[in-house]
Amino acid sequence: MRSAAHLVENYRFERLSHQGLTDLAWLYKAVYKKSLSLDYLAAKYDSVYTGHVFIGYIAYDQNGLPAAYYGVIPCFMSVSGVPLLAAQSADTMTHPDHQKKGLFFELATMTYVLCRKEHIRLVYGFPNQNSTTGLFKLNWQKIGELERFTFPVNTLPLEKIARQSVFSQKLYRRYAGIILKKYIIENQNLTKFPTPSEHVVLLKSDQYIQYKTYNESRTIKIGNACAWIKIQNGLIIGDISGFDNDFEEVILQLKKLCVKLGVHQLQFQESTKNRLHKLLKGHVDPAASFPIMIKDLGSGIDVSKIQFSFADIDIF
């Protein structure tokens, strides 16, 4: 028997729970035709380091099958050095058989009520075109955008070749692990991303970076810089620090690492307002990536100071 359930217009709405992750995986496969393991979902939604977990709801149809989901993942933002409980909107989805029935609006509204009860003061997201219109109807506001910077790398594209089979992917992961071994920073030394007091940014504490390992991201030392990376269709830089005095050299060393790894491109995604964006723009033209949108639930902050990098998105 499922708890905390109620019936609204032929649908039952239940708060996400550990048991509900099975239904979330089923819904994801039905909507996106891709499978997610329960271990992956359990790690992704394990935001216990914030003291708040499972902030979202699943809608079930009359047959008890998952019809839609809306939820957010708690995190902390730094406002002048003071932590603010926030959350990212993630994994919004509606089964094709249940679209245009008001489920998105109903689930989102319920989730925001729960956010307020849990003292979450700001929700942010990076929606695609399909979601943007719905978010505006829910009183979200666009505050900026991420732009993508891509540096092509001339190398044997081992990562791309390895995608041809599960076996070759395993071999490549082992190879990449060997290459990265001398660059890796151990977990106990992860606090390498200082928070600028003049901006509102995601608080990248040791706990947060450890939590984000559900996506196989890693922190490495590259020259005098510290980079938070992920290998996926290139070398993706989620965030980077310590590049102030030798930015040109850091980019050169990252490109050399790409050659060793056999990845065909080096990529950054940054808010248009931050300093790294300005430096990157001096080397390569940016391309539009994601809009940055927020729903303010009483944060009291100056939203013009909010900045993000690619590491702040749940898919990194």
PEZI-V158243 format. One record per run of one state. SS is the DSSP state (alpha for helix, beta for strand, coil for the rest). FROM is the first residue (numbers start at 1). LEN is the number of residues. If there is no record, write none. Layout:
ss/from/len
SS/FROM/LEN
SS/FROM/LEN
This chain:
ss/from/len
coil/1/5
beta/6/3
coil/9/2
beta/11/5
coil/16/5
alpha/21/12
coil/33/5
alpha/38/7
coil/45/3
alpha/48/3
coil/51/4
beta/55/6
coil/61/5
beta/66/14
coil/80/2
beta/82/8
coil/90/3
beta/93/2
coil/95/1
alpha/96/3
coil/99/4
alpha/103/15
coil/118/4
beta/122/4
coil/126/3
alpha/129/9
coil/138/3
beta/141/12
coil/153/5
alpha/158/5
coil/163/3
alpha/166/15
coil/181/3
beta/184/1
coil/185/2
alpha/187/3
coil/190/10
beta/200/3
coil/203/3
alpha/206/10
coil/216/2
beta/218/5
coil/223/2
beta/225/7
coil/232/3
beta/235/7
coil/242/5
alpha/247/15
coil/262/3
beta/265/7
coil/272/3
alpha/275/7
coil/282/5
beta/287/10
coil/297/6
alpha/303/3
beta/306/1
coil/307/2
beta/309/1
alpha/310/3
coil/313/4
